[in-house]
Amino acid sequence: MKKQTLLLGGLALITAAASCKKDEKKNETPTPVATTDTVSGDVSGVWKKGSTYYIAGDVFVPESKSLVIEEGVTVKMLPDVKPEFIIKGNFYCEGTAAAPVKFIASGNNAAYGDQWGGLLAGPTCGEFLLNYVIMEQGGAVTTEQSSSVKAGFFKAEAGNHVPAAWYGGTGKFVVTNSIIRNFNEDGFYIEGGDVLISNNYFYTTGVAGGDAINIKSGVWADVAYNVVYSPNTNALKLSNSGDKPRQAYIIAYNNTIVNCGWRRPTTKGGSIWLEKAVRADLYNNLLLNNRYGVKRDKGNPEDNRSVIQKTYYYGYGQTTVDQFQPSAEIIAGTSDVISATVGANDPKLENYPLGTDVNNGDFSSNWDFHLKAGSPALSGGNTSFTPHFKSGLTLNGKAYSSPGPAAYFGALGTK
């Protein structure tokens, strides 16, 4: 399989599996367009590449309409507006490695921002795509007057910080090659559909709670080759809550998960959480300095058909090591790489201090989570399983396929 590679730097993420090399022009930074439109209300059509759109109020994509946001577009939230995107039609963000689409705030850039709401896609949204997108500084709290509350979206009540993206449909939700950072709450909260989340970075999310990826019933998902750093609670919260006819079934593999769960003021999870009869197959995930190992709700556990194997654990401190040892709550996977000794199984990362304070939420663009040559984590993974969407999900006429598994652990092999 081709090595999956992600390049940090805020404005570029590059994967070896990306097809943009077929058309070199797709990777050229578009010539800036002298468009500084101020937008609110109903939108559809195309936001042209290289343009800047200033969001002055809530934005609505009507049912049976589509909005396409092209490469290099900057979507900037005006101060004090805290807008939400209410998506009832189709939504496509089609950036490139050289020219990602950016959703940013023009107000106070707090570490855990709440300067705007999020992208909220309801039951009539058939296709939702983020490809090469940077999202930051969102997660504002709802009020009785919030458009999401009035529409019945997300939790449909005041007092909730909205996620970066919520999906409540039965169609297709695909996020690849993107960065989700500095949000007040969950990264993604997904309540239905066929889902592919791959080759992304999630970091510095959640204040009093919040998971990077929160999945409920009705979802079939492949979650692969993501780097998740310091979510308030879990990298993955996987649940069949909601009791939809289709049971949640998630295949999560080759993810790198670091410093999860320590900032949460109350104890719950701290890496991957399983509950309420979710079916979850977990393979080749690299868990570094997380508050807990793969953890279940022992009073309402996962489906017994779930497969959990080949998890690679590293703990810098004794508390960390103690809390990923198997118990009634911490799941012992088949053929895990695990030790009760502090510092055992050093994965030999290119550039990340393994002694970084576990409560740290600040992400450095200098860090590099690739594995060095000779790393013990470069081999031993399971490559014999098949993801849900190996044949691809088609959105806006283009297929997005789940990457195949790698023999190494985590999201990144060697450079």
Secondary structure by P-SEA (a helix, b strand, c coil): ccbbbbbccccbbbbcccccccccccccccccccccccccccccccccccbbbbbccbbbbcccbbbbbccbbbbbbccccbbbbbbccbbbbcccccccccccccccccccccccccccccccccbbbbcbbbbcccccccccccccccccccccccccccccbbbccccbbbbccbbbcccccccbbbcccbbbbcbbbbccccccbbbcbbbccccbbbbcbbbbcccccccccccccccccccbbbbbcbbbbccccccccccccccbbbccbbbbbbcbbbbccccccccccccccccccbbbcbbbbbbccaaaaaaacccccccccccccccccccccccccccccccccccccccccccccccccccccccccccccccccccccccccbbbbcccccccccccccc
